[in-house]
Amino acid sequence: MAINPIVFTVEELAQIKAVRDQGGGWDSDDLNAIRSRIKQFYLQGQQFKCCYCRRENVVQHGRAWDVEHIISRKANAAFMFEPENLAVACIDCNLAKLDANILARPRVRFPRASDAYTIVHPHFDDWDAHFLLIGVLYNPLSAKGAETIKICKLWRFYNLVGSDALFNEDGRYVRLAEQVLFAKTAAEAEPAVLAMREMIQEAKDDA
């Protein structure tokens, strides 16, 4: 299920506008309280699960979670306080995604449609419709699912020797991932998904 966006108070919106009018940005000290509320809101709303990998980590320590800008601040600073551009992500997913381009095409106005994004969007997509999660294995059910696995490096959970060795060194896996990425329907992607799953299981058995 998609997550709900934060609703800023009139006072918070005024404070954000004042900081931005003065040339300040996300890291302004004047916005400490607002940034803290954003993080707490999404931690509670996401039930302490990362918006990308959905791994649960029930801690509130600041170092355990990052406020995630789905469209990165570097890509478009104008969207940094858009409620539907905000979520919380685990440190690993946030660092893996970083400033990756996840828009289907450049936008001037903030896009509120699922098809504007190449990855699974926490607000506009149903996560379970794009992934089949079996243990630590993320099997894509859509092109968006495949792209999210690549962008956020979700293969890191496979616990293989060298962690991402399968993805980086086995050309068959990369080719299958590309087949899933360019598949137009889940049914079209299914043979490649099944082959990927078999390869992952074989690699785990041999590890």
VEXDREN-2710 file (C-alpha; in Angstrom, 1 decimal):
% VEXDREN-2710
k/r/px/py/pz
1/MET/0.0/0.0/0.0
2/ALA/1.2/3.5/-0.8
3/ILE/2.1/5.8/2.1
4/ASN/0.3/9.0/3.1
5/PRO/2.0/12.3/2.7
6/ILE/2.7/14.7/5.6
7/VAL/0.5/17.8/5.9
8/PHE/2.5/20.9/7.0
9/THR/0.9/23.4/9.3
10/VAL/0.4/27.0/8.1
11/GLU/3.2/28.0/10.5
12/GLU/5.6/25.4/9.0
13/LEU/4.8/26.4/5.4
14/ALA/5.5/30.0/6.4
15/GLN/8.8/29.0/8.0
16/ILE/9.9/27.0/5.0
17/LYS/9.0/29.8/2.6
18/ALA/10.9/32.3/4.8
19/VAL/14.1/30.2/4.8
20/ARG/13.9/29.6/1.1
21/ASP/13.3/33.3/0.4
22/GLN/16.5/34.0/2.3
23/GLY/18.4/31.5/0.1
24/GLY/18.4/28.8/2.7
25/GLY/17.7/25.1/2.0
26/TRP/17.1/21.7/3.5
27/ASP/20.0/21.9/6.0
28/SER/19.1/25.3/7.4
29/ASP/19.2/25.3/11.2
30/ASP/15.9/27.2/11.2
31/LEU/14.2/24.0/9.9
32/ASN/15.6/21.5/12.4
33/ALA/12.2/21.0/14.1
34/ILE/10.4/20.6/10.7
35/ARG/13.0/18.1/9.5
36/SER/12.6/16.1/12.7
37/ARG/8.8/16.1/12.4
38/ILE/9.1/14.9/8.8
39/LYS/11.3/12.0/9.8
40/GLN/9.1/11.0/12.7
41/PHE/5.9/11.3/10.6
42/TYR/7.2/8.9/7.9
43/LEU/8.8/6.5/10.4
44/GLN/5.4/6.1/12.0
45/GLY/3.5/6.0/8.7
46/GLN/5.9/3.5/7.2
47/GLN/5.9/1.4/10.4
48/PHE/9.7/1.7/10.6
49/LYS/10.2/0.1/7.2
50/CYS/12.3/1.5/4.4
51/CYS/10.3/2.9/1.5
52/TYR/12.4/0.9/-1.0
53/CYS/13.6/-2.4/0.5
54/ARG/10.8/-2.6/3.1
55/ARG/13.2/-3.9/5.7
56/GLU/12.0/-3.1/9.3
57/ASN/14.3/-1.4/11.7
58/VAL/12.4/-0.3/14.8
59/VAL/14.8/2.4/16.1
60/GLN/14.5/6.2/16.1
61/HIS/18.2/7.0/16.2
62/GLY/19.0/9.6/13.6
63/ARG/21.8/7.6/12.1
64/ALA/19.6/4.6/11.3
65/TRP/17.3/6.5/8.9
66/ASP/17.5/9.1/6.2
67/VAL/14.7/11.4/5.1
68/GLU/14.5/10.4/1.4
69/HIS/13.8/12.8/-1.5
70/ILE/12.4/10.6/-4.2
71/ILE/13.4/13.2/-6.8
72/SER/16.8/14.2/-5.3
73/ARG/17.5/17.7/-4.2
74/LYS/20.3/17.9/-6.7
75/ALA/18.0/17.0/-9.5
76/ASN/15.4/19.6/-8.6
77/ALA/15.7/21.6/-5.4
78/ALA/12.2/23.1/-5.9
79/PHE/10.7/19.7/-4.9
80/MET/12.6/19.2/-1.6
81/PHE/9.6/20.1/0.6
82/GLU/6.9/18.5/-1.6
83/PRO/5.1/16.1/0.8
84/GLU/4.8/13.4/-1.9
85/ASN/8.5/13.7/-2.6
86/LEU/9.4/12.7/1.0
87/ALA/9.7/9.4/2.8
88/VAL/12.2/7.7/5.0
89/ALA/14.8/5.2/3.7
90/CYS/17.4/3.0/5.3
91/ILE/21.0/4.3/5.0
92/ASP/22.0/1.6/2.4
93/CYS/19.1/2.3/0.0
94/ASN/19.5/6.1/0.4
95/LEU/23.2/5.9/-0.4
96/ALA/22.7/3.4/-3.3
97/LYS/20.1/5.6/-4.9
98/LEU/21.8/8.9/-4.1
99/ASP/21.1/11.3/-7.0
100/ALA/20.0/8.8/-9.6
101/ASN/17.6/10.1/-12.2
102/ILE/14.3/8.3/-11.6
103/LEU/12.0/10.5/-13.8
104/ALA/10.7/9.2/-17.1
105/ARG/11.3/12.7/-18.5
106/PRO/12.3/16.0/-17.0
107/ARG/9.6/18.0/-15.2
108/VAL/9.1/21.6/-14.3
109/ARG/6.1/20.9/-12.0
110/PHE/6.1/18.1/-9.4
111/PRO/4.6/15.0/-11.1
112/ARG/1.9/13.2/-9.2
113/ALA/1.4/10.3/-11.6
114/SER/2.9/6.9/-11.2
115/ASP/4.0/6.7/-14.8
116/ALA/6.2/9.8/-14.4
117/TYR/8.7/7.6/-12.4
118/THR/11.0/4.7/-13.5
119/ILE/11.2/3.3/-10.0
120/VAL/8.5/2.2/-7.5
121/HIS/7.2/5.4/-5.9
122/PRO/6.3/5.2/-2.2
123/HIS/3.3/7.5/-2.6
124/PHE/2.0/6.6/-6.1
125/ASP/2.6/2.8/-6.3
126/ASP/1.6/-0.3/-4.5
127/TRP/4.9/-1.9/-3.5
128/ASP/3.5/-5.4/-3.5
129/ALA/2.4/-5.1/-7.1
130/HIS/6.0/-4.7/-8.2
131/PHE/7.9/-7.2/-6.1
132/LEU/7.7/-10.8/-5.1
133/LEU/9.8/-10.9/-1.9
134/ILE/10.9/-14.4/-0.9
135/GLY/13.2/-14.3/2.2
136/VAL/16.0/-12.0/1.0
137/LEU/15.2/-12.3/-2.7
138/TYR/13.6/-9.4/-4.5
139/ASN/12.0/-10.7/-7.6
140/PRO/10.6/-8.0/-9.9
141/LEU/7.1/-8.2/-11.1
142/SER/7.4/-5.2/-13.3
143/ALA/9.8/-2.9/-15.1
144/LYS/9.6/-0.5/-12.2
145/GLY/10.4/-3.3/-9.8
146/ALA/13.5/-4.3/-11.8
147/GLU/14.7/-0.7/-12.0
148/THR/14.2/-0.2/-8.3
149/ILE/16.3/-3.3/-7.6
150/LYS/19.1/-1.9/-9.8
151/ILE/18.9/1.7/-8.5
152/CYS/18.8/0.7/-4.8
153/LYS/21.0/-2.3/-5.1
154/LEU/18.5/-4.6/-3.5
155/TRP/20.6/-7.6/-4.6
156/ARG/22.8/-6.7/-1.6
157/PHE/20.5/-8.9/0.6
158/TYR/21.4/-12.1/-1.3
159/ASN/24.2/-12.8/1.1
160/LEU/26.5/-14.1/-1.6
161/VAL/30.2/-14.2/-1.4
162/GLY/31.3/-10.8/-2.5
163/SER/27.7/-9.5/-1.9
164/ASP/26.9/-8.2/-5.4
165/ALA/29.0/-10.7/-7.3
166/LEU/26.1/-12.4/-9.0
167/PHE/24.8/-9.1/-10.5
168/ASN/28.2/-7.8/-11.5
169/GLU/30.0/-10.9/-12.7
170/ASP/27.4/-13.2/-14.2
171/GLY/26.3/-11.8/-17.6
172/ARG/23.3/-14.1/-17.7
173/TYR/21.8/-12.4/-14.6
174/VAL/22.3/-8.9/-16.1
175/ARG/20.7/-10.0/-19.4
176/LEU/17.7/-11.5/-17.5
177/ALA/17.3/-8.3/-15.5
178/GLU/17.3/-6.3/-18.7
179/GLN/14.5/-8.6/-20.1
180/VAL/12.4/-7.9/-17.0
181/LEU/13.2/-4.2/-17.2
182/PHE/11.9/-3.9/-20.8
183/ALA/9.0/-6.3/-20.4
184/LYS/5.7/-4.6/-21.1
185/THR/3.7/-6.8/-18.7
186/ALA/4.3/-9.0/-15.7
187/ALA/3.4/-12.1/-17.7
188/GLU/6.0/-11.2/-20.3
189/ALA/8.6/-10.7/-17.6
190/GLU/7.7/-14.0/-15.7
191/PRO/10.1/-16.4/-17.5
192/ALA/13.1/-14.1/-16.9
193/VAL/12.0/-13.6/-13.2
194/LEU/11.8/-17.4/-12.7
195/ALA/15.3/-17.8/-14.3
196/MET/16.7/-15.1/-12.1
197/ARG/15.2/-16.8/-9.0
198/GLU/16.8/-20.1/-10.0
199/MET/20.2/-18.5/-10.5
200/ILE/20.0/-16.8/-7.2
201/GLN/19.1/-20.1/-5.4
202/GLU/21.9/-21.9/-7.2
203/ALA/24.4/-19.3/-6.1
204/LYS/23.2/-19.4/-2.5
205/ASP/23.5/-23.2/-2.6
206/ASP/27.1/-23.0/-3.8
207/ALA/28.2/-20.2/-1.4
END
